[in-house]
Amino acid sequence: MYILNTHYLLNMKKIFLFFSLLMVISLPAQTRSKSVKKTSNKKVVTTSKPVTNAVPASAEISSRPVESNSNYDYVKTLNHLNEKKAKEFADKLVAYTSGKYIFLHVKYNTSTQYALRYISATVKDKEKYINQPCKECMDIRFKKRGQVYTFDGVWGNFPDLFPAWKDIFVPTAKTTDYETSDQMVMAEWKHSIGSVQVAFGRLGTAWYLVMK
């Protein structure tokens, strides 16, 4: 009798599980699935770089060719500058800040790298920032291959860099196209101008303009 009761209980358990499974399957799909949080219309594509725990939000906000850039021929020359032309281009970038920065010194000039430092005109004792950390400076970098200089990039803030980005690289750019949330630690807008790859982005609170 004990064995019989055991078989009876096992059969009842199987029947109960069978009907429970049927009830779950018969539920509407929207009831069984979790709610999905709505996203904005802006296209957000995760960057190809790995995102570590130290960077809670990282995104690439745009990656589209800009074929109608009227400065295409000029942008191409940024791959093949001599030292004099590199300095002239650096001065051109700084000119977009309306006199906010002035030239300080050549930060470094090696066989592969060249950098020019510009400092805020309002900073006193400017000489003490030669080859020293400087939050009030713009370091404009170039890559070197022999006597050929290629624009590499510059760090700064949005108001100082955006005018150059718009005038030289993306004439159709609007400030509203580059809005980011406080939760987004890194954001980058990539563009192709012919064979030239450029990017404008933000890392933390600092902005950058680079040519890849």
SULWORA-V525400 format. One record per pair of residues at least 12 apart in sequence whose ideal C-beta (glycine too) atoms are under 6 Angstrom apart, sorted by sequence separation. I is the first residue (numbers start at 0). J is the second residue. D is the distance in whole Angstrom. If there is no record, write none. Layout:
i = {I	I}
j = {J	J}
d = {D	D}
This chain:
i = {104	140	46	103	122	187	197	139	186	43	44	102	103	186	196	119	137	100	185	118	137	100	101	116	117	169	116	179	93	114	115	104	89	114	113	168	113	106	111	113	164	100	164	160	160	157	89	156	154	154	152	153	85	152	150	85	96	95	79	80	95	78	92	77	70	65	74	71	74	71	68	58	65	56	60	56	61	62	64	65	56	57	58	59	60	54}
j = {116	152	59	116	135	200	210	153	200	58	59	117	118	201	211	135	153	117	202	136	155	119	120	136	137	190	138	201	117	138	139	129	115	140	141	197	143	138	143	148	199	137	208	206	208	206	139	206	205	207	207	208	141	209	210	148	159	162	147	148	163	149	163	150	167	169	192	192	195	193	192	183	190	182	186	183	188	189	191	192	184	185	186	187	188	184}
d = {6	5	4	5	5	3	5	5	6	5	5	6	4	5	4	4	6	4	5	5	5	6	5	5	5	6	5	6	5	5	5	5	5	5	4	5	5	6	5	6	5	6	6	5	5	5	4	6	6	5	6	5	5	3	5	4	5	4	6	4	4	5	5	4	6	6	5	6	5	6	5	6	5	5	5	5	4	4	4	5	5	4	5	5	5	5}
